[in-house]
Amino acid sequence: MPAPHPPPDEHSDGTPFEPCTAFTAEELRGWGVDPSTVDDMSVEMHNLIRGCAWWQTNESWSLTINVLNASVERYLRPDKLLKLQEPVTVGGLSGAVNSSSGRQIHCDIVLPSRKAVVFFSVRVTSGREGALLVPDACNKAVDVATAVAGRLPQ
């Protein structure tokens, strides 16, 4: 996403990692999303987080990568609203996998980056078509997180 976009603030200044500008169009297409469909989540969420979302061409699923000042441990605390909540290691980093709807529909991989966490979120939004493209949202989120983990400042 070309600048300008909102700068880090007290909610998201714990890491210099910038999800909106960290990836090439080729990388985004390689993950299956259309780089031209980017939404700045900082604007959408009134600066409570920092990041961007990209859609698959026909909007049957999305990839969101966000930064928030928090710790991975926060996302491992028991939460009755989550159907899936467990530790995960991705790219040598200890993180968390969370889902309120199950692996197939929505999944967050949460990895540390300095004094913040980076969320890799995959959401299937279009029934059968989305499920054919992304049969397991957690596997897709892990794939993207694995590709990016080495770039996260520690």
C-alpha positions in Angstrom: 0.0 0.0 0.0 1.5 3.3 -0.9 2.0 5.9 1.8 0.7 8.0 3.4 -1.2 6.0 6.0 -1.6 6.6 9.7 1.7 6.3 11.6 2.2 4.0 14.6 0.6 5.4 17.8 0.3 4.2 21.5 -1.7 1.2 20.4 0.8 0.0 17.7 4.2 1.5 18.2 5.8 -1.6 19.9 7.5 -2.7 16.6 8.8 -1.0 13.6 7.3 -3.7 11.3 4.9 -2.1 8.9 2.4 -4.6 7.4 1.0 -2.2 4.8 4.3 -1.6 3.1 6.3 -4.8 3.9 5.2 -6.8 0.9 5.6 -6.7 -2.8 2.6 -7.1 -5.1 4.2 -10.3 -6.3 4.3 -11.7 -2.7 0.6 -10.8 -2.1 -0.4 -12.4 -5.4 1.6 -15.5 -4.4 -0.5 -15.8 -1.2 -3.6 -15.6 -3.3 -4.8 -12.0 -2.7 -5.1 -9.1 -5.0 -2.7 -6.2 -4.1 -5.1 -3.6 -5.5 -7.8 -4.5 -3.0 -6.0 -3.2 0.1 -7.8 -1.6 3.0 -5.9 0.3 5.7 -7.2 -1.2 8.9 -5.8 1.7 10.9 -8.4 3.9 9.2 -11.1 1.2 9.5 -10.4 0.6 13.2 -9.9 4.3 14.2 -6.1 3.8 14.9 -6.7 1.0 17.5 -4.5 -1.2 15.4 -2.1 -0.8 12.5 -2.2 -2.9 9.4 -3.8 -3.8 6.2 -6.3 -6.2 4.6 -6.2 -7.7 1.1 -8.9 -9.6 -0.7 -8.9 -12.5 -3.1 -10.0 -11.2 -6.5 -13.7 -12.2 -6.1 -13.7 -11.4 -2.3 -14.3 -15.0 -1.2 -11.5 -14.7 1.4 -9.3 -12.1 2.9 -5.8 -11.8 4.5 -5.3 -9.2 7.2 -2.0 -8.5 8.8 -2.2 -6.2 11.9 0.1 -4.9 14.6 -1.0 -4.3 18.2 0.9 -3.5 21.4 0.3 -6.7 23.4 2.0 -10.0 24.3 1.4 -13.4 22.8 0.6 -14.6 26.4 -2.6 -12.4 26.2 -3.8 -14.6 23.4 -3.1 -17.8 25.2 -5.2 -16.9 28.2 -8.4 -19.0 28.3 -11.2 -17.5 26.4 -14.6 -19.2 26.2 -15.5 -17.4 23.0 -12.7 -19.2 21.1 -13.3 -22.6 19.6 -9.5 -23.0 18.9 -6.8 -21.5 21.2 -3.4 -23.1 21.4 0.3 -22.3 21.3 2.1 -22.6 18.0 5.7 -22.2 16.7 6.0 -20.5 13.4 9.4 -19.7 11.8 11.1 -20.3 15.2 8.8 -17.8 17.0 6.5 -18.9 19.8 3.0 -17.7 19.1 -0.7 -18.5 19.4 -3.4 -19.7 17.1 -6.9 -18.5 17.8 -10.3 -18.9 16.1 -13.8 -18.2 17.2 -15.4 -20.1 14.4 -13.1 -23.1 13.7 -10.2 -23.7 11.4 -12.1 -23.5 8.2 -13.7 -20.1 8.4 -11.4 -17.8 10.3 -8.0 -18.1 12.0 -5.5 -15.8 13.6 -1.8 -16.6 14.0 -0.3 -14.3 16.6 3.5 -13.8 16.6 5.7 -11.6 18.8 7.6 -8.6 17.4 9.5 -6.5 20.0 6.8 -5.0 22.3 3.9 -5.9 20.1 2.2 -8.8 18.3 1.6 -9.3 14.6 -1.7 -10.9 13.6 -1.9 -13.0 10.5 -5.7 -13.4 10.0 -7.4 -15.3 7.2 -11.2 -15.1 6.9 -13.3 -17.1 4.4 -16.3 -15.0 3.5 -17.9 -16.8 0.6 -19.2 -20.2 1.4 -18.4 -23.0 -1.1 -16.2 -20.9 -3.4 -14.1 -19.6 -0.5 -13.8 -23.1 1.0 -12.6 -24.4 -2.3 -9.9 -21.8 -2.4 -9.0 -21.9 1.3 -10.2 -25.2 2.8 -8.4 -24.5 6.1 -8.0 -20.8 7.2 -5.4 -21.8 9.8 -3.2 -23.5 7.3 -3.3 -20.5 5.1 -2.5 -18.1 8.0 0.4 -20.3 9.0 1.7 -20.3 5.4 1.7 -16.5 5.3 3.1 -16.2 8.9 5.9 -18.6 8.0 6.9 -16.5 5.0 7.0 -13.4 7.1 8.3 -14.5 10.5 11.9 -13.9 9.7 11.2 -10.3 8.9 9.6 -9.5 12.3 12.0 -7.5 14.4 12.7 -9.2 17.7 
